[in-house]
Amino acid sequence: MGTPSVLWNIAKKCFTVGVITLTVSDLFASIVQVRGTSMCPTFNPKTNSLLDSLSEDRVLVEKLCLRNYKLAHGDVVVFSSPNNHKEKHVKRIVGLPGDWVRTIYDVVHVPEGHCWVEGDNSASSLDSRSFGPVPLGLVKGRITHILWPPHRVGSVDRKSPQNRVCAS
Amino acid sequence: MENHGREAMARASISFACYTSPMPTYYRPTMSVLGPSMLPTLSITGDVVLVERLSHRLGKLGSGDLVRVRSPLDPNKTLTKRVVAMEGDKVPKGHVWIQGDNLYVSRDSRHFGPLPYGLIEGKVFMGVSNAKSIVSGFVHRMS
């Protein structure tokens, strides 16, 4: 009589907490670890080869922007890779639907429902220059703040690209 | 004892609120109504489909399945189409080819190209015909 009901109570509490956590992280915000140097110097500015797990930036990803997909030029977003839905990437939006984006050799039109993303560190970034415009439906959230490491805590600014975009 | 009851009520109402929250999440099947692009399989007058959101995450999706996807042309819209081909020779890696059953009016991969797998939101597993009419409604399985 004693132990089973205690376990059942704990199970019920865990279930409730689980449901609340899932809902909050899906609808409002979650915390994500940023790997790699494609967004240097915005994230992971130390380009040492041994980026161990503790020194990687942790950021706050807000999901409220997904209600109407109201995204702006210069927003840093998390999106599922078009070539592998299990991978997520972090890049900055350079072009929105209808824009003409200037790349090195070409001027590319961003089709409706898509966006053009690029990493801040152009030299080592796999982005829309390789896999093309990304459907907005793959965007999973917008990064608003850095939460770790403590000396770099702060908001992530919207940096509009200069001379790269001719809006429609 | 009273506290117990209140606590249980609070827990139940929080869980219910989370479960029925308006945004689609991955653990909850949803119902929706459709346009003419899937005739004659799914009709426009009162058919409602139940979409489960687990199969595509577990990789259990194959050609012939009816899926609900987020439109690549407008992220605020969702489409219900059939998976005609999975990745392979003609379809690039990480993508699927979708088509509506009513080819004349359907806007699908023939217009916007292969669809990234990440845009798939769920698989249709059941349809309810004449959902509005409670008396004559019946449930049929989607093959």
Interface residues (C-beta under 8 A of the other chain):
Chain A: K12 K13 F15 T16 V19 I20 L22 T23 D26 L27 L66 R67 N68 Y69 S80 S81 P82 N83 N84 H85 P111 E112 G113 H114 P135 L136 G137 L138 V139
Chain B: A8 R11 I14 S15 C18 Y19 S21 M23 T25 Y26 Y27 R70 S71 P72 L73 D74 P75 N76 P92 K93 G94 H95 P116 Y117 G118 L119 I120
